[in-house]
Amino acid sequence: MSVPAFIDITEEDQASELRAYIKSKGAEISEENSEGGLHVDLAQIIEACDVCLKDDDKDVESVMNSIVSLLLILETEKQEALIESLCEKLVKAREGERPTLRMQLLSNLFHGMDENTPARYTVYCGLIKVAATCNAIAFIPTDLDQVRKWIIDWNLDTEKKHTLLRLVYEALVDCKKSEAAAKVMVELLGSYTEDNASQARVDAHRRSTFVSGDLPKKSRCIVRALKDPNSFLFDHLLALKPVRFLEGELIHDLLTIFVSAKLAAYVKFYQSNKDFIDSLGLSHEQNMAKMRLLTFLGMAAEMKEISFDTLMEELQIGVDDVEAFVIDAVRTKMVYCKIDQTQRKVVVSHSTHRTFGKQQWQQLHDNLSSWKQNLATVKSSLQTLSTSA
């Protein structure tokens, strides 16, 4: 059966054609329109439309787009339940059943709705879920600023806001976009208040899937950050209310070590909690490498010159490894230094602080005040020269 493009025919005729087509594909649906109006017809059509997704018929795309078109012309108050029903059908279809078409349909529906319509939330969530199953999240808008705007535009309550952020996070993780995922998780955890921060343990302390098997619960946000080879500064995580609720647990102890302790503290922790580290899916070797760099940053922030002997002791490396380590550290652009082979020392010109608290703000204030005073002196000198000339 060939379905027309439904141009210049009434909505009732479109519904009738859709019924006939879906019935021809084996769905249990009457070919006769209901007496309840278009929204009742659409409800019945949507309920049976999943048979189309299992078919390679070239007309399926036009049929499904016709359903979307009819849905968009309904009154807003009649749309919501039908939108939820259609999204559920498109999301729950088996992974191999026309993922590109399902994404296209959801996208057409999403962009066909008014920007401030709250029901767009349901469509967007469905779009993310389908995109995640076929590694196509790159084609979905997930920019955090845009997501924040939608949360406001759709007037989402706290539960829906958290659901949306979790979906975006999971999709970004599945598609290997770790940096973007980390920002979304921090946004999620940061959105909890004093009143509901304890509930955030479901986000800050959830089951992770780094390795196969049944794993114990752990902090997904913390583990993702520690695992990311490009993440080195973690003090902002300690400030999050949900993370503070993990205080006293091993995952919080581990995070604290990466925030402010030295390599020796991590080695001691690992020796006592090897099984815990392994269960997180973290690599001990990668942890050692990251802690060596963090330990070096801490030393560089306090000392302008560091002897080879001190580096070898604190970083637990041999003399032949010092030069290679310093070169790798400089490549991160978190520290600027040079090696003095003759004096067997490293001369530091600048280092990133591992933590940025009151002391660092005061230091920044002092540096800016000194800079301002120096500029005033230069200005005064130039004015004097100009006057005497």
Stockholm file with secondary structure:
# STOCKHOLM 1.0

chainA/1-389         MSVPAFIDITEEDQASELRAYIKSKGAEISEENSEGGLHVDLAQIIEACDVCLKDDDKDVESVMNSIVSLLLILETEKQEALIESLCEKLVKAREGERPTLRMQLLSNLFHGMDENTPARYTVYCGLIKVAATCNAIAFIPTDLDQVRKWIIDWNLDTEKKHTLLRLVYEALVDCKKSEAAAKVMVELLGSYTEDNASQARVDAHRRSTFVSGDLPKKSRCIVRALKDPNSFLFDHLLALKPVRFLEGELIHDLLTIFVSAKLAAYVKFYQSNKDFIDSLGLSHEQNMAKMRLLTFLGMAAEMKEISFDTLMEELQIGVDDVEAFVIDAVRTKMVYCKIDQTQRKVVVSHSTHRTFGKQQWQQLHDNLSSWKQNLATVKSSLQTLSTSA
#=GR chainA/1-389 SS CCCCCCCSSCHHHHHHHHHHHHHHTTCCCCSSCCSSCHHHHHHHHHHHTHHHHTCCCTTHHHHHHHHHHHHHTSCHHHHHHHHHHHHHHHHHSCTTSCHHHHHHHHHHHHHHSCTTCTTHHHHHHHHHHHHHHTTCGGGSCCCHHHHHHHHHHTTCCHHHHHHHHHHHHHHHHHTTCHHHHHHHHHHHHHTCCTTTGGGGHHHHSBCCCSSSSCCCCBCHHHHHHHHCTTCCCCHHHHTSHHHHTTTTSHHHHHHHHHHHCCHHHHHHHHHHCHHHHHHTTCCHHHHHHHHHHHHHHHHHHHCSEEEHHHHHHHHTCCGGGHHHHHHHHHHTTSEEEEEETTTTEEEEEEECCSCCSHHHHHHHHHHHHHHHHHHHHHHHHHHHHHHHC
#=GC SS_cons         CCCCCCCSSCHHHHHHHHHHHHHHTTCCCCSSCCSSCHHHHHHHHHHHTHHHHTCCCTTHHHHHHHHHHHHHTSCHHHHHHHHHHHHHHHHHSCTTSCHHHHHHHHHHHHHHSCTTCTTHHHHHHHHHHHHHHTTCGGGSCCCHHHHHHHHHHTTCCHHHHHHHHHHHHHHHHHTTCHHHHHHHHHHHHHTCCTTTGGGGHHHHSBCCCSSSSCCCCBCHHHHHHHHCTTCCCCHHHHTSHHHHTTTTSHHHHHHHHHHHCCHHHHHHHHHHCHHHHHHTTCCHHHHHHHHHHHHHHHHHHHCSEEEHHHHHHHHTCCGGGHHHHHHHHHHTTSEEEEEETTTTEEEEEEECCSCCSHHHHHHHHHHHHHHHHHHHHHHHHHHHHHHHC
//
